[in-house]
Amino acid sequence: MLGSMAAIKLPATMAPACGPIHPLRTHPVQHRLHERYAVEVPVYLWPGPPDSYIRISAHAYNTADQYHRLAEALAGVLAPH
């Protein structure tokens, strides 16, 4: 059986500077993706800081263009400023 989800580890530099995130707040990367690119994707601290993962799922309703857009948005968010 093959799953349709993947977790991709983000660079440790993307961990929140303040330590663990309150359960009702979003990860800074998730927030930036949404605010700057209108991309909605979950980002989790696991098993805890500084380890952060982005979780994507591949389903029939997602298109290749959406994954390319996510990759471009991630590149913009993860690029050093």
N, CA, C and O atoms as a Tinker XYZ file with bonds, in Angstrom:
   324  protein
     1  N      0.836000   -1.170000    0.000000    73     2
     2  CA     0.000000    0.000000    0.000000    64     1     3
     3  C      0.888000    1.242000    0.000000    63     2     4     5
     4  O      1.830000    1.329000    0.787000    81     3
     5  N      0.604000    2.169000   -0.845000    73     3     6
     6  CA     1.370000    3.400000   -0.922000    64     5     7
     7  C      0.551000    4.546000   -0.365000    63     6     8     9
     8  O     -0.643000    4.673000   -0.635000    81     7
     9  N      1.215000    5.369000    0.412000    73     7    10
    10  CA     0.545000    6.542000    0.963000    64     9    11
    11  C      0.655000    7.715000    0.007000    63    10    12    13
    12  O      1.487000    7.724000   -0.900000    81    11
    13  N     -0.179000    8.679000    0.220000    73    11    14
    14  CA    -0.157000    9.849000   -0.656000    64    13    15
    15  C      0.387000   11.078000    0.055000    63    14    16    17
    16  O      0.251000   12.191000   -0.452000    81    15
    17  N      1.006000   10.897000    1.230000    73    15    18
    18  CA     1.553000   12.029000    1.965000    64    17    19
    19  C      3.065000   11.911000    2.047000    63    18    20    21
    20  O      3.628000   10.816000    2.044000    81    19
    21  N      3.703000   13.064000    2.119000    73    19    22
    22  CA     5.145000   13.109000    2.287000    64    21    23
    23  C      5.480000   14.218000    3.272000    63    22    24    25
    24  O      4.844000   15.273000    3.282000    81    23
    25  N      6.488000   13.965000    4.099000    73    23    26
    26  CA     7.000000   14.986000    5.014000    64    25    27
    27  C      8.407000   15.329000    4.555000    63    26    28    29
    28  O      9.238000   14.443000    4.353000    81    27
    29  N      8.669000   16.621000    4.392000    73    27    30
    30  CA     9.952000   17.089000    3.901000    64    29    31
    31  C     10.569000   17.974000    4.971000    63    30    32    33
    32  O      9.977000   18.967000    5.394000    81    31
    33  N     11.780000   17.595000    5.405000    73    31    34
    34  CA    12.445000   18.345000    6.466000    64    33    35
    35  C     12.937000   19.689000    5.939000    63    34    36    37
    36  O     13.549000   19.776000    4.874000    81    35
    37  N     12.654000   20.728000    6.712000    73    35    38
    38  CA    13.119000   22.076000    6.383000    64    37    39
    39  C     14.476000   22.309000    7.040000    63    38    40    41
    40  O     14.813000   21.634000    8.013000    81    39
    41  N     15.253000   23.247000    6.526000    73    39    42
    42  CA    16.536000   23.561000    7.158000    64    41    43
    43  C     16.343000   23.981000    8.616000    63    42    44    45
    44  O     15.352000   24.628000    8.955000    81    43
    45  N     17.292000   23.613000    9.472000    73    43    46
    46  CA    17.199000   23.948000   10.899000    64    45    47
    47  C     17.111000   25.450000   11.112000    63    46    48    49
    48  O     16.579000   25.897000   12.128000    81    47
    49  N     17.623000   26.232000   10.176000    73    47    50
    50  CA    17.567000   27.689000   10.310000    64    49    51
    51  C     16.134000   28.218000   10.227000    63    50    52    53
    52  O     15.886000   29.382000   10.540000    81    51
    53  N     15.197000   27.377000    9.811000    73    51    54
    54  CA    13.798000   27.788000    9.692000    64    53    55
    55  C     13.030000   27.583000   10.986000    63    54    56    57
    56  O     11.849000   27.923000   11.060000    81    55
    57  N     13.677000   27.033000   12.011000    73    55    58
    58  CA    12.998000   26.826000   13.294000    64    57    59
    59  C     12.680000   28.175000   13.919000    63    58    60    61
    60  O     13.451000   29.123000   13.770000    81    59
    61  N     11.564000   28.271000   14.608000    73    59    62
    62  CA    11.221000   29.528000   15.261000    64    61    63
    63  C     12.285000   29.902000   16.291000    63    62    64    65
    64  O     12.741000   29.050000   17.054000    81    63
    65  N     12.672000   31.158000   16.311000    73    63    66
    66  CA    13.699000   31.626000   17.236000    64    65    67
    67  C     13.223000   31.560000   18.684000    63    66    68    69
    68  O     14.036000   31.483000   19.605000    81    67
    69  N     11.918000   31.590000   18.883000    73    67    70
    70  CA    11.378000   31.623000   20.236000    64    69    71
    71  C     11.192000   30.239000   20.841000    63    70    72    73
    72  O     10.689000   30.132000   21.960000    81    71
    73  N     11.576000   29.185000   20.147000    73    71    74
    74  CA    11.397000   27.837000   20.669000    64    73    75
    75  C     10.075000   27.256000   20.213000    63    74    76    77
    76  O      9.598000   27.578000   19.125000    81    75
    77  N      9.472000   26.395000   21.040000    73    75    78
    78  CA     8.232000   25.739000   20.628000    64    77    79
    79  C      7.125000   26.743000   20.303000    63    78    80    81
    80  O      7.047000   27.827000   20.881000    81    79
    81  N      6.288000   26.349000   19.372000    73    79    82
    82  CA     5.170000   27.185000   18.950000    64    81    83
    83  C      3.932000   26.795000   19.751000    63    82    84    85
    84  O      3.684000   25.614000   19.993000    81    83
    85  N      3.181000   27.771000   20.149000    73    83    86
    86  CA     1.912000   27.513000   20.825000    64    85    87
    87  C      1.028000   26.704000   19.878000    63    86    88    89
    88  O      1.005000   26.989000   18.681000    81    87
    89  N      0.308000   25.717000   20.369000    73    87    90
    90  CA    -0.509000   24.861000   19.495000    64    89    91
    91  C     -1.516000   25.597000   18.617000    63    90    92    93
    92  O     -1.914000   25.077000   17.575000    81    91
    93  N     -1.931000   26.783000   19.012000    73    91    94
    94  CA    -2.915000   27.521000   18.222000    64    93    95
    95  C     -2.272000   28.509000   17.243000    63    94    96    97
    96  O     -2.988000   29.228000   16.545000    81    95
    97  N     -0.962000   28.558000   17.179000    73    95    98
    98  CA    -0.260000   29.447000   16.250000    64    97    99
    99  C      0.380000   28.625000   15.146000    63    98   100   101
   100  O      0.659000   27.439000   15.318000    81    99
   101  N      0.607000   29.263000   14.026000    73    99   102
   102  CA     1.231000   28.555000   12.916000    64   101   103
   103  C      2.742000   28.751000   12.935000    63   102   104   105
   104  O      3.260000   29.710000   13.507000    81   103
   105  N      3.419000   27.828000   12.301000    73   103   106
   106  CA     4.866000   27.898000   12.132000    64   105   107
   107  C      5.174000   29.124000   11.268000    63   106   108   109
   108  O      4.398000   29.427000   10.362000    81   107
   109  N      6.271000   29.838000   11.512000    73   107   110
   110  CA     6.584000   31.024000   10.718000    64   109   111
   111  C      6.650000   30.758000    9.209000    63   110   112   113
   112  O      6.233000   31.602000    8.415000    81   111
   113  N      7.166000   29.602000    8.813000    73   111   114
   114  CA     7.231000   29.272000    7.382000    64   113   115
   115  C      5.816000   29.112000    6.825000    63   114   116   117
   116  O      5.519000   29.600000    5.734000    81   115
   117  N      4.958000   28.441000    7.557000    73   115   118
   118  CA     3.569000   28.272000    7.129000    64   117   119
   119  C      2.890000   29.629000    7.002000    63   118   120   121
   120  O      2.160000   29.876000    6.042000    81   119
   121  N      3.126000   30.490000    7.951000    73   119   122
   122  CA     2.527000   31.836000    7.922000    64   121   123
   123  C      3.017000   32.622000    6.706000    63   122   124   125
   124  O      2.214000   33.246000    6.012000    81   123
   125  N      4.329000   32.600000    6.439000    73   123   126
   126  CA     4.880000   33.339000    5.297000    64   125   127
   127  C      4.366000   32.792000    3.972000    63   126   128   129
   128  O      4.061000   33.561000    3.060000    81   127
   129  N      4.268000   31.469000    3.857000    73   127   130
   130  CA     3.749000   30.876000    2.621000    64   129   131
   131  C      2.329000   31.365000    2.359000    63   130   132   133
   132  O      1.962000   31.665000    1.223000    81   131
   133  N      1.548000   31.439000    3.408000    73   131   134
   134  CA     0.158000   31.875000    3.260000    64   133   135
   135  C      0.075000   33.366000    2.948000    63   134   136   137
   136  O     -0.641000   33.774000    2.034000    81   135
   137  N      0.804000   34.173000    3.706000    73   135   138
   138  CA     0.731000   35.627000    3.542000    64   137   139
   139  C      1.318000   36.106000    2.217000    63   138   140   141
   140  O      0.721000   36.949000    1.546000    81   139
   141  N      2.465000   35.586000    1.838000    73   139   142
   142  CA     3.152000   36.076000    0.639000    64   141   143
   143  C      2.690000   35.423000   -0.656000    63   142   144   145
   144  O      2.673000   36.059000   -1.709000    81   143
   145  N      2.314000   34.140000   -0.569000    73   143   146
   146  CA     2.047000   33.381000   -1.799000    64   145   147
   147  C      0.644000   32.763000   -1.859000    63   146   148   149
   148  O      0.302000   32.111000   -2.845000    81   147
   149  N     -0.163000   32.961000   -0.822000    73   147   150
   150  CA    -1.504000   32.364000   -0.741000    64   149   151
   151  C     -1.439000   30.847000   -0.890000    63   150   152   153
   152  O     -2.302000   30.232000   -1.517000    81   151
   153  N     -0.401000   30.257000   -0.302000    73   151   154
   154  CA    -0.218000   28.804000   -0.316000    64   153   155
   155  C     -0.564000   28.282000    1.070000    63   154   156   157
   156  O     -0.042000   28.764000    2.075000    81   155
   157  N     -1.435000   27.311000    1.113000    73   155   158
   158  CA    -1.887000   26.717000    2.364000    64   157   159
   159  C     -1.281000   25.322000    2.472000    63   158   160   161
   160  O     -1.668000   24.415000    1.735000    81   159
   161  N     -0.327000   25.150000    3.392000    73   159   162
   162  CA     0.333000   23.862000    3.595000    64   161   163
   163  C      0.772000   23.788000    5.064000    63   162   164   165
   164  O      1.288000   24.769000    5.599000    81   163
   165  N      0.575000   22.644000    5.718000    73   163   166
   166  CA     0.963000   22.552000    7.129000    64   165   167
   167  C      2.471000   22.388000    7.307000    63   166   168   169
   168  O      3.137000   21.692000    6.540000    81   167
   169  N      2.988000   23.051000    8.344000    73   167   170
   170  CA     4.389000   22.915000    8.736000    64   169   171
   171  C      4.388000   22.573000   10.224000    63   170   172   173
   172  O      3.734000   23.239000   11.027000    81   171
   173  N      5.130000   21.524000   10.578000    73   171   174
   174  CA     5.131000   21.040000   11.955000    64   173   175
   175  C      6.530000   21.024000   12.532000    63   174   176   177
   176  O      7.506000   20.788000   11.819000    81   175
   177  N      6.623000   21.276000   13.832000    73   175   178
   178  CA     7.842000   21.021000   14.578000    64   177   179
   179  C      7.757000   19.570000   15.034000    63   178   180   181
   180  O      6.850000   19.199000   15.779000    81   179
   181  N      8.694000   18.761000   14.590000    73   179   182
   182  CA     8.661000   17.362000   15.014000    64   181   183
   183  C     10.039000   16.763000   14.947000    63   182   184   185
   184  O     10.701000   16.976000   13.932000    81   183
   185  N     10.529000   16.056000   15.896000    73   183   186
   186  CA     9.861000   15.837000   17.183000    64   185   187
   187  C      9.868000   17.066000   18.067000    63   186   188   189
   188  O      9.219000   17.091000   19.113000    81   187
   189  N     10.606000   18.091000   17.648000    73   187   190
   190  CA    10.634000   19.367000   18.362000    64   189   191
   191  C     11.686000   20.252000   17.729000    63   190   192   193
   192  O     12.423000   19.810000   16.847000    81   191
   193  N     11.764000   21.512000   18.175000    73   191   194
   194  CA    12.732000   22.428000   17.583000    64   193   195
   195  C     14.140000   21.852000   17.682000    63   194   196   197
   196  O     14.462000   21.233000   18.696000    81   195
   197  N     14.978000   22.025000   16.693000    73   195   198
   198  CA    14.802000   22.847000   15.502000    64   197   199
   199  C     14.234000   22.079000   14.315000    63   198   200   201
   200  O     14.199000   22.613000   13.206000    81   199
   201  N     13.788000   20.839000   14.516000    73   199   202
   202  CA    13.308000   20.023000   13.390000    64   201   203
   203  C     11.900000   20.432000   12.961000    63   202   204   205
   204  O     10.944000   20.318000   13.728000    81   203
   205  N     11.795000   20.906000   11.730000    73   203   206
   206  CA    10.517000   21.324000   11.157000    64   205   207
   207  C     10.287000   20.564000    9.860000    63   206   208   209
   208  O     11.217000   20.336000    9.087000    81   207
   209  N      9.044000   20.177000    9.631000    73   207   210
   210  CA     8.683000   19.447000    8.419000    64   209   211
   211  C      7.484000   20.091000    7.758000    63   210   212   213
   212  O      6.549000   20.537000    8.423000    81   211
   213  N      7.528000   20.132000    6.438000    73   211   214
   214  CA     6.378000   20.540000    5.659000    64   213   215
   215  C      5.689000   19.251000    5.205000    63   214   216   217
   216  O      6.361000   18.297000    4.812000    81   215
   217  N      4.367000   19.218000    5.258000    73   215   218
   218  CA     3.652000   17.997000    4.869000    64   217   219
   219  C      2.818000   18.274000    3.629000    63   218   220   221
   220  O      1.984000   19.179000    3.605000    81   219
   221  N      3.061000   17.482000    2.616000    73   219   222
   222  CA     2.270000   17.619000    1.390000    64   221   223
   223  C      1.565000   16.303000    1.114000    63   222   224   225
   224  O      2.012000   15.239000    1.541000    81   223
   225  N      0.480000   16.394000    0.409000    73   223   226
   226  CA    -0.241000   15.188000    0.011000    64   225   227
   227  C     -0.536000   15.254000   -1.479000    63   226   228   229
   228  O     -0.871000   16.305000   -2.027000    81   227
   229  N     -0.402000   14.123000   -2.100000    73   227   230
   230  CA    -0.662000   14.022000   -3.541000    64   229   231
   231  C     -1.997000   13.312000   -3.733000    63   230   232   233
   232  O     -2.137000   12.128000   -3.427000    81   231
   233  N     -2.950000   14.039000   -4.234000    73   231   234
   234  CA    -4.276000   13.483000   -4.489000    64   233   235
   235  C     -4.709000   13.867000   -5.893000    63   234   236   237
   236  O     -4.084000   14.706000   -6.543000    81   235
   237  N     -5.754000   13.261000   -6.339000    73   235   238
   238  CA    -6.242000   13.490000   -7.700000    64   237   239
   239  C     -6.633000   14.951000   -7.934000    63   238   240   241
   240  O     -6.603000   15.426000   -9.070000    81   239
   241  N     -6.998000   15.658000   -6.875000    73   239   242
   242  CA    -7.434000   17.037000   -7.057000    64   241   243
   243  C     -6.270000   18.030000   -7.066000    63   242   244   245
   244  O     -6.492000   19.221000   -7.283000    81   243
   245  N     -5.041000   17.575000   -6.837000    73   243   246
   246  CA    -3.865000   18.453000   -6.927000    64   245   247
   247  C     -3.257000   18.291000   -8.312000    63   246   248   249
   248  O     -3.322000   17.221000   -8.919000    81   247
   249  N     -2.661000   19.383000   -8.801000    73   247   250
   250  CA    -2.046000   19.345000  -10.123000    64   249   251
   251  C     -0.537000   19.529000  -10.011000    63   250   252   253
   252  O     -0.030000   20.004000   -8.995000    81   251
   253  N      0.167000   19.146000  -11.063000    73   251   254
   254  CA     1.614000   19.339000  -11.102000    64   253   255
   255  C      1.950000   20.821000  -10.972000    63   254   256   257
   256  O      2.936000   21.175000  -10.326000    81   255
   257  N      1.150000   21.683000  -11.572000    73   255   258
   258  CA     1.386000   23.124000  -11.479000    64   257   259
   259  C      1.342000   23.611000  -10.028000    63   258   260   261
   260  O      2.099000   24.503000   -9.645000    81   259
   261  N      0.458000   23.024000   -9.232000    73   259   262
   262  CA     0.384000   23.420000   -7.825000    64   261   263
   263  C      1.656000   23.035000   -7.074000    63   262   264   265
   264  O      2.107000   23.784000   -6.208000    81   263
   265  N      2.230000   21.897000   -7.385000    73   263   266
   266  CA     3.473000   21.483000   -6.734000    64   265   267
   267  C      4.636000   22.364000   -7.184000    63   266   268   269
   268  O      5.529000   22.668000   -6.394000    81   267
   269  N      4.626000   22.771000   -8.445000    73   267   270
   270  CA     5.661000   23.693000   -8.930000    64   269   271
   271  C      5.524000   25.053000   -8.230000    63   270   272   273
   272  O      6.521000   25.673000   -7.858000    81   271
   273  N      4.300000   25.497000   -8.060000    73   271   274
   274  CA     4.045000   26.769000   -7.371000    64   273   275
   275  C      4.508000   26.694000   -5.917000    63   274   276   277
   276  O      5.095000   27.646000   -5.402000    81   275
   277  N      4.247000   25.570000   -5.257000    73   275   278
   278  CA     4.711000   25.373000   -3.889000    64   277   279
   279  C      6.234000   25.418000   -3.839000    63   278   280   281
   280  O      6.802000   26.052000   -2.950000    81   279
   281  N      6.900000   24.756000   -4.778000    73   279   282
   282  CA     8.366000   24.750000   -4.805000    64   281   283
   283  C      8.910000   26.162000   -4.970000    63   282   284   285
   284  O      9.873000   26.535000   -4.300000    81   283
   285  N      8.310000   26.945000   -5.848000    73   283   286
   286  CA     8.754000   28.329000   -6.051000    64   285   287
   287  C      8.507000   29.174000   -4.795000    63   286   288   289
   288  O      9.343000   29.998000   -4.423000    81   287
   289  N      7.370000   28.968000   -4.155000    73   287   290
   290  CA     7.060000   29.720000   -2.937000    64   289   291
   291  C      8.038000   29.337000   -1.823000    63   290   292   293
   292  O      8.524000   30.206000   -1.100000    81   291
   293  N      8.324000   28.057000   -1.683000    73   291   294
   294  CA     9.282000   27.621000   -0.669000    64   293   295
   295  C     10.659000   28.220000   -0.919000    63   294   296   297
   296  O     11.337000   28.646000    0.016000    81   295
   297  N     11.068000   28.251000   -2.179000    73   295   298
   298  CA    12.363000   28.840000   -2.510000    64   297   299
   299  C     12.387000   30.308000   -2.088000    63   298   300   301
   300  O     13.398000   30.789000   -1.576000    81   299
   301  N     11.296000   31.012000   -2.298000    73   299   302
   302  CA    11.232000   32.412000   -1.895000    64   301   303
   303  C     11.251000   32.593000   -0.390000    63   302   304   305
   304  O     11.885000   33.519000    0.116000    81   303
   305  N     10.568000   31.725000    0.328000    73   303   306
   306  CA    10.495000   31.826000    1.781000    64   305   307
   307  C     11.805000   31.370000    2.439000    63   306   308   309
   308  O     12.225000   31.949000    3.441000    81   307
   309  N     12.442000   30.355000    1.891000    73   307   310
   310  CA    13.643000   29.797000    2.505000    64   309   311
   311  C     14.926000   30.511000    2.109000    63   310   312   313
   312  O     15.972000   30.292000    2.720000    81   311
   313  N     14.855000   31.367000    1.086000    73   311   314
   314  CA    16.056000   32.077000    0.629000    64   313   315
   315  C     16.516000   33.052000    1.710000    63   314   316   317
   316  O     15.696000   33.716000    2.345000    81   315
   317  N     17.841000   33.133000    1.918000    73   315   318
   318  CA    18.343000   34.099000    2.903000    64   317   319
   319  C     18.015000   35.530000    2.470000    63   318   320   321
   320  O     18.068000   35.857000    1.285000    81   319
   321  N     17.684000   36.354000    3.420000    73   319   322
   322  CA    17.329000   37.743000    3.097000    64   321   323
   323  C     18.502000   38.653000    3.313000    63   322   324
   324  O     18.395000   39.860000    3.094000    81   323
